[in-house]
Amino acid sequence: MEGAEAASLLGEGGRGRLAQFKTYRRRWFLLAAVCLLNCSNAMLWLTFAPVADKTAAYFHISLEMVNWLSIVYLLISIPFGLVATWVLDSVGLRCAVILSAWLNMTGSIIRTFSVLKFLSLGSQSYWYLFIGQCLCALAQPLIIFSPTKLAALWFPDHQRATANMIASMSNPLGILISNVLSPALVPEGKHIPLMLGVYAVPAVTACALATVGIHEKVPPTPPSASATNSTSQPFLTGLKMLLRNKPYIILAVCFGGGIGMFTCFSALLEQILCEKGYSNEFAGLNGALFTVCGLLGAFLLGLYIDRTRKFIESTKICFCLSALASIVFAVTSRFRHQAITLAITSSLFGFFGFAIYPIAMELAVECSYPVGEGTSTGLIFVASQIEGVILMILLQALTTRVSEDPSSTCALDQDGALDWTTPVLVLAGLCSAMACFYVVFFHTDYKRLHAETNSGDLVKAEDTATADVPEA
């Protein structure tokens, strides 16, 4: 039998029962497959955003049509987010991962049809891109919700948080790669076929790993006591409890809005900067700094929270600082030759904004206990997609077309570029308003911590899990 882990003694009056849990080395293979799949899906989402102008020129479409290749991810994830939660809880992890892998791979391959001359004529090229993006978007909720389930089912207590963090952070890693790789692969529009082919490789590899390597829905034996017992409410019951929970609703609206703003920032960054003369490579660098500093901020704040448990105070401070960074970016991006200031501002915006992500997810569980983690985090994800779609459409509607400027780097075969002054100011204003609303109105008790501390729920769960284990 593969790697037996530690045993725990539980009992009353000096009498204990030996509970022995086993782990399996193939859990690391499952983790690698989910990480590659998560990273690939994020890369496919933002393939065109860093080179939106060149994509529009190559396919002879408008910037709005290019932006819809990103918006469709948000739209499809809204109804399918709840379906994905049900699939993971009812059908199982194996089915969810393999289904998402095939959707992701099929979508990436269909996108390449757009550059095959014998298959695409005229407007058909764009529809191959759009249909491929739709299939990849269907895979996104299944992929994003899988890390928590994988960590709970396959990893022991002392590895669960690490596994969850590694699998979850592979998504922003994919965003980082696309921000750097797309401008590098497409110095000119004629290189777009190469870019589509390169992005299909990780999707095909992840699908092969998931299909061939994942054989079981759950491990033969549980890795921990908590994996054998669940105290969460049924899906529909938990959903009703969340909709009646005022602190959770405030958190979902504010935090979901924050995710929507970061989505808009990542998808529209190149278009915002090119009108002022900044290159696609510089826009990609800003996106990379935004993501890298965000991962660093999330890691550092996570260590701080583990020591202090100050969820509310930390999220409020970071939300306010990210709002200030958004204001500075909105003002600075309207001037030319401000590369250093923009790079620093993007880094700070990511550092404080991304840091909220893992802490807000933990806070969602704390304020919604005993609702299941998948349901509480899934509803926030759906809220973020709804708000992201509204923001993307609103910001594009607020743009105005300006006359041709020789300093502009927007590669468009149209009469001038788009002026993003009003949209970025609106984005900064909404971020500030949401931060103020969250600071003033969000208050909650740490229900899960109180339950574990005061009523001994954790000990009871472990006793229940080991009740049928024979005496040592």
N, C-alpha and C positions, 0 to 999 in steps of 0.2 A: 504494500500500500504506500502511496506517495506521502511525503512529509507529514507525519503526525505532529500536531501542535500541542500546546500546553493543556493540562487538565486542571479543573477547578474543583475545590472542595466546598460543598454547601451542606448545611445541616443545622440542627438545633440541639442544645444541651450536650455539645461535644461530639455528637454523632454526625458523620458526614457521608455524603454520597459522592462518588468519583464520576465526574462528567468529562469524558474525553472527546474532544472535537478534532477533526482531521481537515487538513487543507491539501490541495492538489496543485502540483507545479504548473499544470496547464492553465491555471487562473491567469498567469502572466501572459500566456498566448491570447486569451480572451481580452485582456486589458489592451494588448498591443493592437488587436484587430479593431476594437472600439475606438481607440485613439486615432488610428489611421483613417477610419471611417469618418469620425468627427472632424478631423482636420481637413479631409478631402471635401466634405460637404460645405464647410466654411469657405474654402478656396473657390468652389464652384459658384457660391453665392455672390462673391465680390470679384469675380473674374474681370468684369468689364468696367467696374467703377473707377479704377485708377487710370484707365485709358478710354474714358467715355467719348471724348472728342474724336479720337481715331476710329473707334468702333462705329460711331455715327457716320463718319465720312466713308468708311470702307463699305458699309452696307447701304449707304444712301438713305439713312433714316434720321429722325430728329433726336435730340438729346432726351426728350420726354420718353420716346420709345426705348431708348437705352436704359433709362431709369426704371422702366417697368420690368426689366429683367431682374432688378433687385427687389422691387416692390412686390412682385408676385410671390416671393418667399414669405413675406409678411401676411399677405392675403390668404394664401392657402393654409398657413400654419394656424390661423384663427379657428376655423372649424375642426381641423384635423388634430389640434393640440389635445383636446379632450378625448378624441378617439385614440390617440397614441397612449394617453394615460391608461385608458381601459385595456388596450392591447397588452401593455406591459404587465398590468396587474392580473389580468384574466388569462391571456393566452400564454404569456411567458417571455422571458428574455431572449431565448434562442430564436423564436419566430420573429420577434421584433427586430433583432439585429440583422438577420438574414434578409427579411423583407426590405428593410431600409437600405441594405447594401446593394440589392438588385435594383431598387428604384434609383439610387444614386448613380450606379454604373450605367444603367440604361439612359438616364438623362444626359450624362456626360457624352455618351456616344452619339445620341441624336443631335446634340449641339454641333458636332463635327460635320453633320450632313449639310449645314448651311454654307460650307465653303467648297463643297463638291459640285462642280459646274453641271455635271450630268443629272444631278438630283434637284438642284435649286435653280429656279428661274424667277427673276424679279423679286417680288415680295415674299416668295416662298422661303428665301434665305432667313428672313427674320423669324418666320413662324417655326422653323426648325429650332432656332435659339430659344424661342419662347416656350415651346412644348418641352424641350429638354430641361429648362429651368423649372417648369411646373413639376416634373417628375422628381427632380432634386429637392424641390420645396416640400413635396409629400414625405420625403425621407427625413427632413430636418427634425420634426418633433420627436420621432422615434429615436433618433440618434442623441439628441440633447438630453432626453429623459433617461437614457440607458445607464450612464455612469453610476447614479445612485443605486439603481437596482443591482448592477454588477457588483458593486462594493459590498452591498448587504448580503448577497447570496453566496459569493465566492471567497470573500476575504475575512480573516479573523479580526477581532476588535482592534488590535494594535496596528493593523494595516489598512483598515477601512477608510479612514480620512485621507491617507496618502493616495490610495487607489482612486478615490473619488476626485481628488484634486488633480491628479495626473490626467484622468480621462476628461474632466470638465475643461481644463485649461488647454486641451488640444484644439478646442474650437477657436478661441482668440489667436492661437498659434497659426491656424489656417488663414485667419484674417490678416495676420502679419505677413505671412508668406505671399498672399495675393497682392498686398500693397507693394511689396518689393519686386516680386517676380513679373507681374503683368507689365509694368513700365520697362523692365529689363528685356523682356521678350518681344515687345512691340515698340521699337524706336520709330517705326513707320507702319502705316495701316496694312501694308502688304504682308506683314508678319503675323497677322491675326490667326491664320490657319495653324501655324506652328504653336501658338499659345493654346488653342483649343485642344490640339493633340497632346501637349505636355500635361494639361490639367486632367485629361482622361486617364492617364497612367495610374495615379494614386487611387482613383475610383475603381478601376478594374482590379488592381492589386488587393484592395480592401475587400471587394466582393469575393474574390477567390479565397482569401484567408477565412472569411466568415463562413462561406458555404462548405468548404472542405474541412475546416478545423473545429467548428462548433457543433457538437453532437448531442449535448444534453441541455435541458432546460434549467436544471439545478444540479449541483454536485451530488455524488452518491451519498455523502453524509454532510451535515451542516458544519460550517467552520466556527460557529459561535452559538451561544445560547439565544441571543436575540434573533438569529436567523431561523430558529425553529418556532418562534412565537411572535405574533403581531398584535399590538394593542390599538391599532388604528381603526377608525370607523369605516364602514362600507362606503363605496364611492359616492353614491347618491346622498347618503346621510351626511357625509363629510362636506359635500358640495353645498348642501343647505345650511350647514353650520357656518361655512365660510361666508356665505352671502348675508348672514345675520351678524357677522363679527365686525363691528365698526373699526377697531384698530387695524384689522387685516385689510379691510376695504381701502383705508387711507394708505396703507403701505403698498397695496397693489397698484393704486392709481399713481402715486408718486414715484415708486420704484419702477413700475412699468413705463411711465413717462420718461424716466431717466434712460432706460434701455432703448426706448424709441429714439431719443435724442442722439445717443451714441451710434445707433444704426444709421440715422440721417447723416451724422458727421462722417462716418466711414464711407457711405455710398456717394456723397456729394462733394467730398473734399476736393477732388481734382477739378471739378467744375467751378467751385468757389474761387480757387486760387489761379486758374489759368487765365481768367479775364484780366488779372492784374499783372500778368507777365511771368508767373512762376511755372516752371516746367513740370511735366508729369513725374519725372524722377524726384523732384523736390516734394511734390504732393505725396508720392509713395513713401518718401522718407518720413514725412510728418505722420502719415498713418502708421508707419512702423514704430516711431517713437511713442505715439499715442498708445499702441498696444503693449509694447515692451514695458514702458513705465507703469502702465496699468497692472500688468502681471506682478511687477515688483511691489506696487502699492498694496495689491490684494494679499500677497505673501506676508508683508510686514504687518499689516493690520490684522491678519489672521493670527499671527503669533501674539500680538498684543491682546486680542480678544480672548485667546486661550488662557491668558494669565489673569485678566481683569474681569471678564464677562460684562463689559460695558458696551452692550450692543447698541442701545439707543443713542447714548452720547456720541459714540464713534461715527455712526451713520449720519447724525445731524451735522456734526462738524465737517465731515467729508463732503456732504451734499452742498453745504454753504461754500466751501472752498472750490468745488468744481463749478459752481455757479459763477463765482468771481473769475475763474479761468475762462469760462465761456464768454463773459463780457469782454475781457481783454482780447481774446481771439477775434470776436466780432468786430472790434474797432481796428485792431492791427491788420486784419486781412483785407481791409479796404484801402491800404496804402501799398505802394511798390517799394521794393528794396528793403524789406523787413524780414529777411529770411531767418536770422538768428532769433529775433523776438518771436516769430511764429513757431519755430521749432521748440523753443522753451515753453511757450504757452500750450502747444499741443501736448507736450510731455506732462505738464502739470494737470491739464484737463483729464488726461488718461490716468495719471497717478491717483488723483483723488476720486475720479468717477468710477473707475474699474474697482477700486478698493471696496466700494460699497457692495459689489455684486455678491461675493460669498457670505458676507455678514448679513445682508438683507435676506438671503435665503434662509440662514439660520434663524433670523428674527421672525420670519414668516412661520417657521415651525413652532417657535416659542409662543407666539401670540395666538396660534390656531390649534394647539394641542387639545385633544387627542386626534385631530384629523391627520390622515396619513401624509407623509412628506411628499409623495408623488403628486397628490391632489393639490396641496397647498402651493407647491412650486409651479405645477402645471398651470394653475389658474393665473398666476402672476405672468407666466410666459405668454399666455393668450392675451392678457391685458396689454402687455408690452407690444405685441404684434398689432393690435388694434390701434393703439396710440401711434405706433410707428408709421402705419399706413396713412393715418390722418395727417401726421406731420409732413411726410414726404409729399403728399398731394398739395397741402397748404403751402409749403415752401416753394414748390415749383410754380404754383399759381401766382406767387408774389414777385417772381422775377420779371425783369423788363429787358427788352432787347436794346443794345446800344450799338452805335455806329462802329464800323470797322476801325480797330486800333492797331497800329503797327507793332506795339509792344505786347499785344495779346499772344499767348501761346496756344489758344484753343484752335485745334485743327478741324475747322468746320467749313463745309462748302455752302455757307449760308450768309445772309446779310448781317454780319456782326455777331458778337457773342452775347451771353446773358449776364446782366448785372445782378449780383447776389447781395447787394447792400441791405435791402429791406429784409430778405429772408434770414440772414445771419443775425441781424439785430432782434428779429422776432424770436429766433431760437434762443438767444441769450436771455431775452425777457421772460420767456416761458420757463426756462431752467431756473431763473431767479425766483419767479413766482411760486414754482413747485417746491423749491427748497424752503421758502418762507412758510408755505402751507404745512409742509411736513414738520418743521421745527415747532410750530405753534400748536398743531392739533394732534400729533401722534404721541400717544402714551399707552403703555400696555404693561402687564405683568409678564414675567417669564414663567409661563404655565408649566412647561415641560420640566424646567429645573426645579420648580417648587414641588411638582408631583414626585420627582425622583428623590428629592431631599426629605419631604415631610411624610409621604405615605409608603415609601419603600417599594415603589412599583417595579424598579429594576430588579431588586432581589426576588420579588414574587415571580417575575417573568423568568428568571434563571431557574428558580425552583420548579416552575411548571415545565420548563424545557427539559429538565433532567429527571423528571418524576419516574419515567420508565426505564432509566438506565440501571442495569444490575449493580448490586453491591460490589465493591472492590474485592 
